[in-house]
Structure formats: structure tokens, C-alpha cells
Amino acid sequence: MEIDYITTLGLIAGLLSTIAYLPQVIKTWKSKSASDLSWSMLITLCAGIILWLVYATYIQDIPLIAANIVTLLLASIILVLKIKYN
Amino acid sequence: MEIDYITTLGLIAGLLSTIAYLPQVIKTWKSKSASDLSWSMLITLCAGIILWLVYATYIQDIPLIAANIVTLLLASIILVLKIKYN
């Protein structure tokens, strides 16, 4: 029962840190510009998320897996928009 | 030995996802402006990081604890700069 409580805590943590990326995705989508976002930052971020995902799969941590799948999706959208509008 | 390899992977993941925040901190610091960063995003992000930290402490995951302490520090700097320059 305690593990369920902890998993829920982790899922809420993942939800919040993921939601925080949404305004950036929406802003980039609407403005059709991502020139203020640096390539090095986006690529470092995507590499970091992919490694987190590998790590989370190793330790079989559900909240960490879920959060990083969604974050990778959002970061990829920003990256694709930047390539598209560049 | 395998657990060391996995922990190293997690630490590299944390390093990359943390480094990705640095350009934003430096940009906000230099420009003395954080008007483009929304309050809701910053507060959601900080809340998310704090919950990740609580979760990481529960599951005693060293890479997750380390990454979230550094990320919380960087996000707090951005938040303090935004309050200061507002």
C-alpha cells in the first residue's frame, strides 16, 4: 500500500514537471519561431531525457518512465518545430 | 558492479538534463529580464522538482536526488531573478 502512495507521488511529480514544458510547446507552435531556443540546449535536453528513459527502464521505475516518455515527446515537438521554422 | 554502471548512466542523464537549464539561467542573468518566462511555468516546475526530490528520497535513488537538487537550485535562481527584475 505504501508503494502505491509513493508511486502516486512520483506520478504527480512527473505530471507537474511535464506540464511545465507545455507553455513552451504552445508558444513555439503559435509564434512559429524557436530562434531564441539554442540547438545545444535542445539536443542536450533530448539526450538527457533519452538517457533518463534508459535508466528508468533499467530500474523499472514507472513514474520516471512515464514522465520521460511524455517529456521526450514534448521536447521532440519543439525540436521538430525549430528544424521546420529554421 | 552492474548497479554502479546503472548509477553512472543515471548520473550522466542527470548531468545532461541539468546542463540544459544552464543557458536559460545565464540568459536571464545577463538580460536582467525574465518577462518571457511565465509565473505558472516556473512555479509548476519548482513544485514538480520538489515532489521529484521527495519521491527520489523515498526510493533512495542517488542520480534522481542529485539531478533534482541541482535542477531545483537552477530553477530557484531563475525564479529569484524574475522576482527581482519584475
Backbone of each chain as nested JSON, in Angstrom:
{
  "chains": [
    {"id": "A", "residues": [
      {"number": 1, "name": "MET", "atoms": {"N": [0.841, -1.208, 0.0], "CA": [0.0, 0.0, 0.0], "C": [0.872, 1.253, 0.0]}},
      {"number": 2, "name": "GLU", "atoms": {"N": [2.003, 1.151, 0.724], "CA": [2.888, 2.299, 0.809], "C": [3.524, 2.588, -0.559]}},
      {"number": 3, "name": "ILE", "atoms": {"N": [3.805, 1.514, -1.308], "CA": [4.428, 1.667, -2.624], "C": [3.478, 2.389, -3.592]}},
      {"number": 4, "name": "ASP", "atoms": {"N": [2.168, 2.152, -3.431], "CA": [1.176, 2.832, -4.265], "C": [1.175, 4.33, -4.0]}},
      {"number": 5, "name": "TYR", "atoms": {"N": [1.294, 4.678, -2.717], "CA": [1.32, 6.081, -2.303], "C": [2.546, 6.766, -2.904]}},
      {"number": 6, "name": "ILE", "atoms": {"N": [3.686, 6.092, -2.814], "CA": [4.941, 6.642, -3.338], "C": [4.881, 6.77, -4.859]}},
      {"number": 7, "name": "THR", "atoms": {"N": [4.327, 5.734, -5.537], "CA": [4.202, 5.777, -6.996], "C": [3.314, 6.947, -7.418]}},
      {"number": 8, "name": "THR", "atoms": {"N": [2.213, 7.148, -6.67], "CA": [1.318, 8.268, -6.956], "C": [2.061, 9.597, -6.828]}},
      {"number": 9, "name": "LEU", "atoms": {"N": [2.872, 9.706, -5.771], "CA": [3.686, 10.907, -5.555], "C": [4.602, 11.146, -6.762]}},
      {"number": 10, "name": "GLY", "atoms": {"N": [5.244, 10.079, -7.221], "CA": [6.131, 10.169, -8.379], "C": [5.387, 10.567, -9.64]}},
      {"number": 11, "name": "LEU", "atoms": {"N": [4.171, 10.028, -9.807], "CA": [3.383, 10.355, -10.999], "C": [2.942, 11.822, -10.985]}},
      {"number": 12, "name": "ILE", "atoms": {"N": [2.592, 12.336, -9.788], "CA": [2.22, 13.755, -9.667], "C": [3.442, 14.627, -9.973]}},
      {"number": 13, "name": "ALA", "atoms": {"N": [4.611, 14.217, -9.451], "CA": [5.859, 14.939, -9.729], "C": [6.104, 14.997, -11.237]}},
      {"number": 14, "name": "GLY", "atoms": {"N": [5.917, 13.853, -11.905], "CA": [6.116, 13.781, -13.35], "C": [5.118, 14.631, -14.101]}},
      {"number": 15, "name": "LEU", "atoms": {"N": [3.866, 14.632, -13.623], "CA": [2.813, 15.436, -14.252], "C": [3.174, 16.919, -14.194]}},
      {"number": 16, "name": "LEU", "atoms": {"N": [3.618, 17.385, -13.013], "CA": [3.953, 18.797, -12.843], "C": [5.16, 19.208, -13.69]}},
      {"number": 17, "name": "SER", "atoms": {"N": [6.226, 18.391, -13.641], "CA": [7.43, 18.773, -14.394], "C": [7.196, 18.662, -15.896]}},
      {"number": 18, "name": "THR", "atoms": {"N": [6.221, 17.83, -16.309], "CA": [5.883, 17.71, -17.726], "C": [5.018, 18.884, -18.175]}},
      {"number": 19, "name": "ILE", "atoms": {"N": [4.008, 19.225, -17.349], "CA": [3.103, 20.341, -17.643], "C": [3.904, 21.629, -17.839]}},
      {"number": 20, "name": "ALA", "atoms": {"N": [4.994, 21.765, -17.073], "CA": [5.824, 22.969, -17.141], "C": [6.386, 23.201, -18.546]}},
      {"number": 21, "name": "TYR", "atoms": {"N": [6.515, 22.124, -19.333], "CA": [7.025, 22.26, -20.698], "C": [5.956, 22.715, -21.685]}},
      {"number": 22, "name": "LEU", "atoms": {"N": [4.694, 22.468, -21.353], "CA": [3.604, 22.748, -22.292], "C": [3.553, 24.197, -22.794]}},
      {"number": 23, "name": "PRO", "atoms": {"N": [3.672, 25.21, -21.877], "CA": [3.612, 26.596, -22.368], "C": [4.667, 26.878, -23.439]}},
      {"number": 24, "name": "GLN", "atoms": {"N": [5.854, 26.251, -23.301], "CA": [6.919, 26.453, -24.291], "C": [6.521, 25.847, -25.637]}},
      {"number": 25, "name": "VAL", "atoms": {"N": [5.937, 24.64, -25.595], "CA": [5.492, 23.984, -26.829], "C": [4.438, 24.847, -27.518]}},
      {"number": 26, "name": "ILE", "atoms": {"N": [3.454, 25.323, -26.745], "CA": [2.361, 26.129, -27.295], "C": [2.9, 27.446, -27.861]}},
      {"number": 27, "name": "LYS", "atoms": {"N": [3.822, 28.069, -27.099], "CA": [4.418, 29.345, -27.533], "C": [5.168, 29.17, -28.855]}},
      {"number": 28, "name": "THR", "atoms": {"N": [5.975, 28.107, -28.948], "CA": [6.753, 27.845, -30.167], "C": [5.823, 27.543, -31.33]}},
      {"number": 29, "name": "TRP", "atoms": {"N": [4.79, 26.758, -31.063], "CA": [3.793, 26.38, -32.066], "C": [3.104, 27.618, -32.635]}},
      {"number": 30, "name": "LYS", "atoms": {"N": [2.638, 28.513, -31.721], "CA": [1.891, 29.713, -32.123], "C": [2.772, 30.742, -32.807]}},
      {"number": 31, "name": "SER", "atoms": {"N": [3.958, 30.995, -32.229], "CA": [4.838, 32.042, -32.753], "C": [5.552, 31.603, -34.029]}},
      {"number": 32, "name": "LYS", "atoms": {"N": [5.519, 30.281, -34.283], "CA": [6.236, 29.705, -35.425], "C": [7.706, 30.135, -35.427]}},
      {"number": 33, "name": "SER", "atoms": {"N": [8.257, 30.317, -34.249], "CA": [9.663, 30.721, -34.126], "C": [10.295, 30.061, -32.905]}},
      {"number": 34, "name": "ALA", "atoms": {"N": [11.491, 29.553, -33.109], "CA": [12.212, 28.947, -31.991], "C": [13.659, 29.402, -32.019]}},
      {"number": 35, "name": "SER", "atoms": {"N": [13.856, 30.613, -32.571], "CA": [15.23, 31.095, -32.725], "C": [15.88, 31.409, -31.384]}},
      {"number": 36, "name": "ASP", "atoms": {"N": [15.043, 31.717, -30.368], "CA": [15.596, 32.014, -29.046], "C": [16.011, 30.752, -28.287]}},
      {"number": 37, "name": "LEU", "atoms": {"N": [15.6, 29.593, -28.814], "CA": [15.976, 28.342, -28.15], "C": [17.224, 27.8, -28.835]}},
      {"number": 38, "name": "SER", "atoms": {"N": [18.255, 27.581, -28.052], "CA": [19.523, 27.155, -28.654], "C": [19.499, 25.666, -28.995]}},
      {"number": 39, "name": "TRP", "atoms": {"N": [20.188, 25.34, -30.117], "CA": [20.327, 23.953, -30.551], "C": [20.973, 23.105, -29.462]}},
      {"number": 40, "name": "SER", "atoms": {"N": [22.074, 23.666, -28.895], "CA": [22.828, 22.893, -27.896], "C": [21.942, 22.543, -26.704]}},
      {"number": 41, "name": "MET", "atoms": {"N": [21.077, 23.495, -26.293], "CA": [20.187, 23.222, -25.172], "C": [19.19, 22.11, -25.519]}},
      {"number": 42, "name": "LEU", "atoms": {"N": [18.564, 22.223, -26.712], "CA": [17.544, 21.249, -27.111], "C": [18.142, 19.854, -27.291]}},
      {"number": 43, "name": "ILE", "atoms": {"N": [19.317, 19.783, -27.916], "CA": [19.945, 18.479, -28.161], "C": [20.43, 17.86, -26.849]}},
      {"number": 44, "name": "THR", "atoms": {"N": [21.023, 18.724, -25.96], "CA": [21.454, 18.23, -24.644], "C": [20.254, 17.701, -23.864]}},
      {"number": 45, "name": "LEU", "atoms": {"N": [19.158, 18.464, -23.92], "CA": [17.942, 18.063, -23.208], "C": [17.412, 16.722, -23.72]}},
      {"number": 46, "name": "CYS", "atoms": {"N": [17.312, 16.596, -25.051], "CA": [16.808, 15.349, -25.634], "C": [17.716, 14.166, -25.279]}},
      {"number": 47, "name": "ALA", "atoms": {"N": [19.047, 14.373, -25.345], "CA": [19.983, 13.311, -24.98], "C": [19.796, 12.923, -23.508]}},
      {"number": 48, "name": "GLY", "atoms": {"N": [19.651, 13.932, -22.654], "CA": [19.436, 13.681, -21.225], "C": [18.176, 12.88, -20.977]}},
      {"number": 49, "name": "ILE", "atoms": {"N": [17.085, 13.253, -21.671], "CA": [15.801, 12.564, -21.483], "C": [15.905, 11.105, -21.949]}},
      {"number": 50, "name": "ILE", "atoms": {"N": [16.58, 10.89, -23.096], "CA": [16.738, 9.519, -23.609], "C": [17.517, 8.664, -22.594]}},
      {"number": 51, "name": "LEU", "atoms": {"N": [18.591, 9.244, -22.027], "CA": [19.367, 8.508, -21.017], "C": [18.541, 8.236, -19.758]}},
      {"number": 52, "name": "TRP", "atoms": {"N": [17.727, 9.22, -19.335], "CA": [16.834, 9.016, -18.191], "C": [15.874, 7.851, -18.457]}},
      {"number": 53, "name": "LEU", "atoms": {"N": [15.412, 7.809, -19.718], "CA": [14.463, 6.768, -20.108], "C": [15.123, 5.392, -20.033]}},
      {"number": 54, "name": "VAL", "atoms": {"N": [16.372, 5.296, -20.522], "CA": [17.124, 4.039, -20.442], "C": [17.322, 3.659, -18.977]}},
      {"number": 55, "name": "TYR", "atoms": {"N": [17.723, 4.665, -18.169], "CA": [17.947, 4.44, -16.735], "C": [16.662, 3.982, -16.049]}},
      {"number": 56, "name": "ALA", "atoms": {"N": [15.558, 4.684, -16.331], "CA": [14.265, 4.37, -15.709], "C": [13.807, 2.961, -16.079]}},
      {"number": 57, "name": "THR", "atoms": {"N": [14.092, 2.542, -17.319], "CA": [13.725, 1.194, -17.756], "C": [14.554, 0.149, -16.997]}},
      {"number": 58, "name": "TYR", "atoms": {"N": [15.842, 0.453, -16.803], "CA": [16.729, -0.438, -16.031], "C": [16.206, -0.649, -14.609]}},
      {"number": 59, "name": "ILE", "atoms": {"N": [15.892, 0.47, -13.929], "CA": [15.46, 0.352, -12.525], "C": [13.952, 0.111, -12.431]}},
      {"number": 60, "name": "GLN", "atoms": {"N": [13.294, -0.001, -13.59], "CA": [11.858, -0.295, -13.68], "C": [11.012, 0.63, -12.817]}},
      {"number": 61, "name": "ASP", "atoms": {"N": [11.272, 1.939, -12.974], "CA": [10.543, 2.93, -12.192], "C": [9.445, 3.558, -13.061]}},
      {"number": 62, "name": "ILE", "atoms": {"N": [8.206, 3.189, -12.765], "CA": [7.059, 3.605, -13.582], "C": [6.921, 5.13, -13.71]}},
      {"number": 63, "name": "PRO", "atoms": {"N": [6.933, 5.895, -12.583], "CA": [6.766, 7.352, -12.736], "C": [7.866, 7.975, -13.592]}},
      {"number": 64, "name": "LEU", "atoms": {"N": [9.099, 7.505, -13.418], "CA": [10.232, 8.053, -14.177], "C": [10.12, 7.696, -15.663]}},
      {"number": 65, "name": "ILE", "atoms": {"N": [9.662, 6.481, -15.961], "CA": [9.461, 6.066, -17.36], "C": [8.38, 6.943, -17.998]}},
      {"number": 66, "name": "ALA", "atoms": {"N": [7.233, 7.055, -17.315], "CA": [6.092, 7.81, -17.843], "C": [6.473, 9.269, -18.081]}},
      {"number": 67, "name": "ALA", "atoms": {"N": [7.107, 9.899, -17.075], "CA": [7.455, 11.316, -17.172], "C": [8.414, 11.558, -18.334]}},
      {"number": 68, "name": "ASN", "atoms": {"N": [9.382, 10.653, -18.523], "CA": [10.379, 10.877, -19.556], "C": [9.862, 10.579, -20.961]}},
      {"number": 69, "name": "ILE", "atoms": {"N": [8.896, 9.678, -21.082], "CA": [8.278, 9.447, -22.397], "C": [7.546, 10.719, -22.839]}},
      {"number": 70, "name": "VAL", "atoms": {"N": [6.743, 11.288, -21.925], "CA": [5.974, 12.482, -22.271], "C": [6.901, 13.677, -22.515]}},
      {"number": 71, "name": "THR", "atoms": {"N": [7.917, 13.84, -21.657], "CA": [8.854, 14.959, -21.822], "C": [9.626, 14.836, -23.131]}},
      {"number": 72, "name": "LEU", "atoms": {"N": [10.013, 13.598, -23.485], "CA": [10.732, 13.374, -24.75], "C": [9.848, 13.749, -25.939]}},
      {"number": 73, "name": "LEU", "atoms": {"N": [8.567, 13.398, -25.833], "CA": [7.603, 13.74, -26.876], "C": [7.518, 15.264, -27.048]}},
      {"number": 74, "name": "LEU", "atoms": {"N": [7.379, 15.984, -25.915], "CA": [7.258, 17.444, -25.973], "C": [8.552, 18.092, -26.482]}},
      {"number": 75, "name": "ALA", "atoms": {"N": [9.698, 17.606, -25.99], "CA": [10.987, 18.164, -26.428], "C": [11.205, 17.891, -27.921]}},
      {"number": 76, "name": "SER", "atoms": {"N": [10.746, 16.712, -28.382], "CA": [10.877, 16.38, -29.807], "C": [10.027, 17.307, -30.668]}},
      {"number": 77, "name": "ILE", "atoms": {"N": [8.82, 17.631, -30.172], "CA": [7.944, 18.55, -30.906], "C": [8.645, 19.903, -31.074]}},
      {"number": 78, "name": "ILE", "atoms": {"N": [9.233, 20.414, -29.97], "CA": [9.947, 21.695, -30.027], "C": [11.114, 21.606, -31.02]}},
      {"number": 79, "name": "LEU", "atoms": {"N": [11.841, 20.484, -30.965], "CA": [12.989, 20.287, -31.865], "C": [12.54, 20.254, -33.325]}},
      {"number": 80, "name": "VAL", "atoms": {"N": [11.451, 19.537, -33.608], "CA": [10.927, 19.438, -34.978], "C": [10.452, 20.811, -35.46]}},
      {"number": 81, "name": "LEU", "atoms": {"N": [9.775, 21.565, -34.566], "CA": [9.308, 22.908, -34.932], "C": [10.495, 23.816, -35.239]}},
      {"number": 82, "name": "LYS", "atoms": {"N": [11.559, 23.675, -34.449], "CA": [12.758, 24.516, -34.673], "C": [13.397, 24.164, -36.026]}},
      {"number": 83, "name": "ILE", "atoms": {"N": [13.461, 22.881, -36.363], "CA": [14.005, 22.454, -37.665], "C": [13.132, 23.008, -38.791]}},
      {"number": 84, "name": "LYS", "atoms": {"N": [11.805, 22.902, -38.577], "CA": [10.836, 23.324, -39.584], "C": [10.906, 24.83, -39.847]}},
      {"number": 85, "name": "TYR", "atoms": {"N": [10.994, 25.631, -38.768], "CA": [10.927, 27.087, -38.907], "C": [12.301, 27.729, -39.082]}},
      {"number": 86, "name": "ASN", "atoms": {"N": [13.342, 26.902, -39.079], "CA": [14.699, 27.469, -39.144], "C": [15.019, 28.053, -40.526]}}
    ]},
    {"id": "B", "residues": [
      {"number": 1, "name": "MET", "atoms": {"N": [28.442, -4.67, -9.373], "CA": [29.128, -3.969, -10.454], "C": [28.117, -3.405, -11.46]}},
      {"number": 2, "name": "GLU", "atoms": {"N": [27.063, -4.17, -11.693], "CA": [26.036, -3.716, -12.635], "C": [25.316, -2.468, -12.105]}},
      {"number": 3, "name": "ILE", "atoms": {"N": [25.122, -2.443, -10.78], "CA": [24.406, -1.314, -10.194], "C": [25.233, -0.025, -10.326]}},
      {"number": 4, "name": "ASP", "atoms": {"N": [26.557, -0.148, -10.287], "CA": [27.431, 1.004, -10.475], "C": [27.309, 1.573, -11.883]}},
      {"number": 5, "name": "TYR", "atoms": {"N": [27.245, 0.664, -12.853], "CA": [27.1, 1.046, -14.252], "C": [25.785, 1.791, -14.451]}},
      {"number": 6, "name": "ILE", "atoms": {"N": [24.721, 1.258, -13.862], "CA": [23.401, 1.872, -13.994], "C": [23.363, 3.233, -13.291]}},
      {"number": 7, "name": "THR", "atoms": {"N": [23.957, 3.31, -12.104], "CA": [24.004, 4.578, -11.37], "C": [24.763, 5.629, -12.177]}},
      {"number": 8, "name": "THR", "atoms": {"N": [25.871, 5.214, -12.814], "CA": [26.65, 6.13, -13.656], "C": [25.799, 6.648, -14.814]}},
      {"number": 9, "name": "LEU", "atoms": {"N": [25.038, 5.726, -15.426], "CA": [24.124, 6.099, -16.511], "C": [23.13, 7.154, -16.024]}},
      {"number": 10, "name": "GLY", "atoms": {"N": [22.565, 6.93, -14.845], "CA": [21.611, 7.873, -14.257], "C": [22.249, 9.223, -13.969]}},
      {"number": 11, "name": "LEU", "atoms": {"N": [23.497, 9.2, -13.493], "CA": [24.194, 10.446, -13.183], "C": [24.497, 11.245, -14.455]}},
      {"number": 12, "name": "ILE", "atoms": {"N": [24.85, 10.527, -15.542], "CA": [25.091, 11.211, -16.829], "C": [23.773, 11.81, -17.342]}},
      {"number": 13, "name": "ALA", "atoms": {"N": [22.696, 11.056, -17.213], "CA": [21.363, 11.551, -17.603], "C": [21.042, 12.83, -16.841]}},
      {"number": 14, "name": "GLY", "atoms": {"N": [21.284, 12.798, -15.531], "CA": [21.024, 13.962, -14.689], "C": [21.889, 15.148, -15.069]}},
      {"number": 15, "name": "LEU", "atoms": {"N": [23.153, 14.866, -15.385], "CA": [24.092, 15.919, -15.785], "C": [23.593, 16.619, -17.05]}},
      {"number": 16, "name": "LEU", "atoms": {"N": [23.173, 15.819, -18.05], "CA": [22.71, 16.383, -19.326], "C": [21.435, 17.2, -19.157]}},
      {"number": 17, "name": "SER", "atoms": {"N": [20.45, 16.627, -18.439], "CA": [19.176, 17.342, -18.301], "C": [19.338, 18.577, -17.422]}},
      {"number": 18, "name": "THR", "atoms": {"N": [20.367, 18.579, -16.56], "CA": [20.629, 19.753, -15.721], "C": [21.352, 20.829, -16.518]}},
      {"number": 19, "name": "ILE", "atoms": {"N": [22.384, 20.398, -17.285], "CA": [23.163, 21.319, -18.131], "C": [22.236, 22.093, -19.074]}},
      {"number": 20, "name": "ALA", "atoms": {"N": [21.172, 21.419, -19.541], "CA": [20.235, 22.032, -20.484], "C": [19.582, 23.288, -19.905]}},
      {"number": 21, "name": "TYR", "atoms": {"N": [19.52, 23.384, -18.551], "CA": [18.926, 24.565, -17.924], "C": [19.89, 25.741, -17.856]}},
      {"number": 22, "name": "LEU", "atoms": {"N": [21.188, 25.441, -17.902], "CA": [22.195, 26.488, -17.695], "C": [22.078, 27.675, -18.665]}},
      {"number": 23, "name": "PRO", "atoms": {"N": [21.91, 27.423, -20.001], "CA": [21.798, 28.567, -20.919], "C": [20.67, 29.52, -20.534]}},
      {"number": 24, "name": "GLN", "atoms": {"N": [19.55, 28.959, -20.015], "CA": [18.426, 29.804, -19.6], "C": [18.806, 30.662, -18.399]}},
      {"number": 25, "name": "VAL", "atoms": {"N": [19.492, 30.066, -17.438], "CA": [19.923, 30.8, -16.248], "C": [20.866, 31.937, -16.661]}},
      {"number": 26, "name": "ILE", "atoms": {"N": [21.841, 31.61, -17.529], "CA": [22.825, 32.604, -17.977], "C": [22.133, 33.721, -18.769]}},
      {"number": 27, "name": "LYS", "atoms": {"N": [21.19, 33.318, -19.65], "CA": [20.458, 34.298, -20.453], "C": [19.658, 35.259, -19.565]}},
      {"number": 28, "name": "THR", "atoms": {"N": [18.935, 34.699, -18.585], "CA": [18.125, 35.517, -17.678], "C": [19.024, 36.434, -16.854]}},
      {"number": 29, "name": "TRP", "atoms": {"N": [20.144, 35.888, -16.391], "CA": [21.116, 36.643, -15.596], "C": [21.643, 37.832, -16.394]}},
      {"number": 30, "name": "LYS", "atoms": {"N": [22.056, 37.573, -17.643], "CA": [22.67, 38.609, -18.478], "C": [21.664, 39.649, -18.944]}},
      {"number": 31, "name": "SER", "atoms": {"N": [20.485, 39.179, -19.396], "CA": [19.494, 40.089, -19.964], "C": [18.76, 40.869, -18.885]}},
      {"number": 32, "name": "LYS", "atoms": {"N": [18.897, 40.43, -17.629], "CA": [18.177, 41.028, -16.495], "C": [16.679, 41.103, -16.776]}},
      {"number": 33, "name": "SER", "atoms": {"N": [16.19, 40.141, -17.548], "CA": [14.762, 40.111, -17.863], "C": [14.265, 38.677, -17.905]}},
      {"number": 34, "name": "ALA", "atoms": {"N": [13.093, 38.476, -17.309], "CA": [12.516, 37.138, -17.326], "C": [11.027, 37.243, -17.626]}},
      {"number": 35, "name": "SER", "atoms": {"N": [10.681, 38.337, -18.359], "CA": [9.256, 38.579, -18.617], "C": [8.654, 37.537, -19.558]}},
      {"number": 36, "name": "ASP", "atoms": {"N": [9.505, 36.929, -20.396], "CA": [9.008, 35.908, -21.323], "C": [8.754, 34.57, -20.635]}},
      {"number": 37, "name": "LEU", "atoms": {"N": [9.236, 34.442, -19.403], "CA": [9.022, 33.184, -18.669], "C": [7.796, 33.36, -17.784]}},
      {"number": 38, "name": "SER", "atoms": {"N": [6.826, 32.47, -17.964], "CA": [5.577, 32.641, -17.216], "C": [5.723, 32.169, -15.772]}},
      {"number": 39, "name": "TRP", "atoms": {"N": [5.023, 32.872, -14.869], "CA": [4.996, 32.508, -13.454], "C": [4.498, 31.086, -13.272]}},
      {"number": 40, "name": "SER", "atoms": {"N": [3.39, 30.778, -13.978], "CA": [2.772, 29.455, -13.799], "C": [3.746, 28.351, -14.184]}},
      {"number": 41, "name": "MET", "atoms": {"N": [4.542, 28.579, -15.275], "CA": [5.505, 27.573, -15.682], "C": [6.575, 27.384, -14.613]}},
      {"number": 42, "name": "LEU", "atoms": {"N": [7.12, 28.508, -14.121], "CA": [8.202, 28.424, -13.143], "C": [7.747, 27.789, -11.839]}},
      {"number": 43, "name": "ILE", "atoms": {"N": [6.542, 28.183, -11.375], "CA": [6.046, 27.643, -10.109], "C": [5.682, 26.159, -10.259]}},
      {"number": 44, "name": "THR", "atoms": {"N": [5.068, 25.8, -11.406], "CA": [4.751, 24.389, -11.663], "C": [6.035, 23.56, -11.703]}},
      {"number": 45, "name": "LEU", "atoms": {"N": [7.049, 24.115, -12.369], "CA": [8.33, 23.424, -12.481], "C": [8.959, 23.209, -11.105]}},
      {"number": 46, "name": "CYS", "atoms": {"N": [9.001, 24.28, -10.293], "CA": [9.59, 24.171, -8.957], "C": [8.824, 23.156, -8.097]}},
      {"number": 47, "name": "ALA", "atoms": {"N": [7.495, 23.205, -8.162], "CA": [6.681, 22.248, -7.399], "C": [6.97, 20.827, -7.864]}},
      {"number": 48, "name": "GLY", "atoms": {"N": [7.069, 20.641, -9.17], "CA": [7.377, 19.328, -9.734], "C": [8.73, 18.809, -9.263]}},
      {"number": 49, "name": "ILE", "atoms": {"N": [9.728, 19.691, -9.274], "CA": [11.08, 19.294, -8.86], "C": [11.095, 18.92, -7.375]}},
      {"number": 50, "name": "ILE", "atoms": {"N": [10.383, 19.716, -6.542], "CA": [10.333, 19.419, -5.105], "C": [9.692, 18.037, -4.879]}},
      {"number": 51, "name": "LEU", "atoms": {"N": [8.589, 17.747, -5.606], "CA": [7.945, 16.434, -5.471], "C": [8.859, 15.316, -5.965]}},
      {"number": 52, "name": "TRP", "atoms": {"N": [9.597, 15.54, -7.062], "CA": [10.576, 14.544, -7.548], "C": [11.62, 14.265, -6.479]}},
      {"number": 53, "name": "LEU", "atoms": {"N": [12.022, 15.348, -5.78], "CA": [13.044, 15.227, -4.742], "C": [12.521, 14.381, -3.574]}},
      {"number": 54, "name": "VAL", "atoms": {"N": [11.266, 14.625, -3.194], "CA": [10.647, 13.832, -2.119], "C": [10.551, 12.371, -2.569]}},
      {"number": 55, "name": "TYR", "atoms": {"N": [10.109, 12.164, -3.807], "CA": [9.985, 10.818, -4.368], "C": [11.347, 10.126, -4.431]}},
      {"number": 56, "name": "ALA", "atoms": {"N": [12.355, 10.843, -4.921], "CA": [13.704, 10.276, -5.051], "C": [14.278, 9.893, -3.693]}},
      {"number": 57, "name": "THR", "atoms": {"N": [13.965, 10.701, -2.666], "CA": [14.438, 10.397, -1.314], "C": [13.755, 9.128, -0.795]}},
      {"number": 58, "name": "TYR", "atoms": {"N": [12.45, 8.995, -1.068], "CA": [11.696, 7.797, -0.674], "C": [12.308, 6.537, -1.277]}},
      {"number": 59, "name": "ILE", "atoms": {"N": [12.545, 6.566, -2.602], "CA": [13.064, 5.361, -3.264], "C": [14.596, 5.296, -3.195]}},
      {"number": 60, "name": "GLN", "atoms": {"N": [15.192, 6.294, -2.503], "CA": [16.643, 6.366, -2.291], "C": [17.438, 6.174, -3.582]}},
      {"number": 61, "name": "ASP", "atoms": {"N": [17.06, 6.967, -4.581], "CA": [17.733, 6.898, -5.878], "C": [18.725, 8.066, -6.008]}},
      {"number": 62, "name": "ILE", "atoms": {"N": [20.008, 7.738, -5.923], "CA": [21.063, 8.762, -5.894], "C": [21.047, 9.68, -7.136]}},
      {"number": 63, "name": "PRO", "atoms": {"N": [21.029, 9.121, -8.373], "CA": [21.029, 10.024, -9.54], "C": [19.835, 10.976, -9.557]}},
      {"number": 64, "name": "LEU", "atoms": {"N": [18.658, 10.462, -9.177], "CA": [17.443, 11.287, -9.189], "C": [17.508, 12.37, -8.112]}},
      {"number": 65, "name": "ILE", "atoms": {"N": [18.059, 12.027, -6.943], "CA": [18.224, 13.013, -5.867], "C": [19.189, 14.109, -6.327]}},
      {"number": 66, "name": "ALA", "atoms": {"N": [20.345, 13.707, -6.848], "CA": [21.384, 14.663, -7.271], "C": [20.852, 15.59, -8.363]}},
      {"number": 67, "name": "ALA", "atoms": {"N": [20.225, 15.0, -9.394], "CA": [19.728, 15.797, -10.516], "C": [18.693, 16.817, -10.06]}},
      {"number": 68, "name": "ASN", "atoms": {"N": [17.804, 16.397, -9.146], "CA": [16.741, 17.304, -8.737], "C": [17.206, 18.392, -7.778]}},
      {"number": 69, "name": "ILE", "atoms": {"N": [18.237, 18.115, -6.986], "CA": [18.804, 19.164, -6.131], "C": [19.4, 20.269, -7.012]}},
      {"number": 70, "name": "VAL", "atoms": {"N": [20.187, 19.87, -8.024], "CA": [20.827, 20.864, -8.9], "C": [19.77, 21.609, -9.725]}},
      {"number": 71, "name": "THR", "atoms": {"N": [18.781, 20.855, -10.263], "CA": [17.737, 21.493, -11.072], "C": [16.905, 22.47, -10.234]}},
      {"number": 72, "name": "LEU", "atoms": {"N": [16.623, 22.089, -8.975], "CA": [15.869, 22.976, -8.084], "C": [16.652, 24.25, -7.828]}},
      {"number": 73, "name": "LEU", "atoms": {"N": [17.961, 24.106, -7.654], "CA": [18.836, 25.262, -7.431], "C": [18.763, 26.216, -8.628]}},
      {"number": 74, "name": "LEU", "atoms": {"N": [18.89, 25.652, -9.859], "CA": [18.864, 26.468, -11.079], "C": [17.494, 27.119, -11.283]}},
      {"number": 75, "name": "ALA", "atoms": {"N": [16.422, 26.342, -11.075], "CA": [15.064, 26.878, -11.241], "C": [14.795, 27.968, -10.208]}},
      {"number": 76, "name": "SER", "atoms": {"N": [15.336, 27.804, -9.002], "CA": [15.162, 28.815, -7.957], "C": [15.88, 30.105, -8.32]}},
      {"number": 77, "name": "ILE", "atoms": {"N": [17.077, 29.98, -8.916], "CA": [17.823, 31.17, -9.354], "C": [16.986, 31.947, -10.375]}},
      {"number": 78, "name": "ILE", "atoms": {"N": [16.404, 31.223, -11.362], "CA": [15.571, 31.875, -12.381], "C": [14.366, 32.562, -11.717]}},
      {"number": 79, "name": "LEU", "atoms": {"N": [13.752, 31.859, -10.752], "CA": [12.583, 32.399, -10.045], "C": [12.955, 33.661, -9.272]}},
      {"number": 80, "name": "VAL", "atoms": {"N": [14.086, 33.634, -8.568], "CA": [14.552, 34.787, -7.789], "C": [14.873, 35.96, -8.722]}},
      {"number": 81, "name": "LEU", "atoms": {"N": [15.503, 35.671, -9.883], "CA": [15.82, 36.728, -10.856], "C": [14.54, 37.352, -11.391]}},
      {"number": 82, "name": "LYS", "atoms": {"N": [13.52, 36.5, -11.628], "CA": [12.243, 37.018, -12.139], "C": [11.57, 37.925, -11.1]}},
      {"number": 83, "name": "ILE", "atoms": {"N": [11.612, 37.52, -9.827], "CA": [11.042, 38.343, -8.755], "C": [11.8, 39.674, -8.674]}},
      {"number": 84, "name": "LYS", "atoms": {"N": [13.12, 39.593, -8.772], "CA": [13.997, 40.768, -8.645], "C": [13.769, 41.772, -9.782]}},
      {"number": 85, "name": "TYR", "atoms": {"N": [13.656, 41.257, -11.017], "CA": [13.574, 42.133, -12.183], "C": [12.139, 42.495, -12.552]}},
      {"number": 86, "name": "ASN", "atoms": {"N": [11.187, 41.973, -11.813], "CA": [9.777, 42.195, -12.172], "C": [9.311, 43.628, -11.897]}}
    ]}
  ]
}
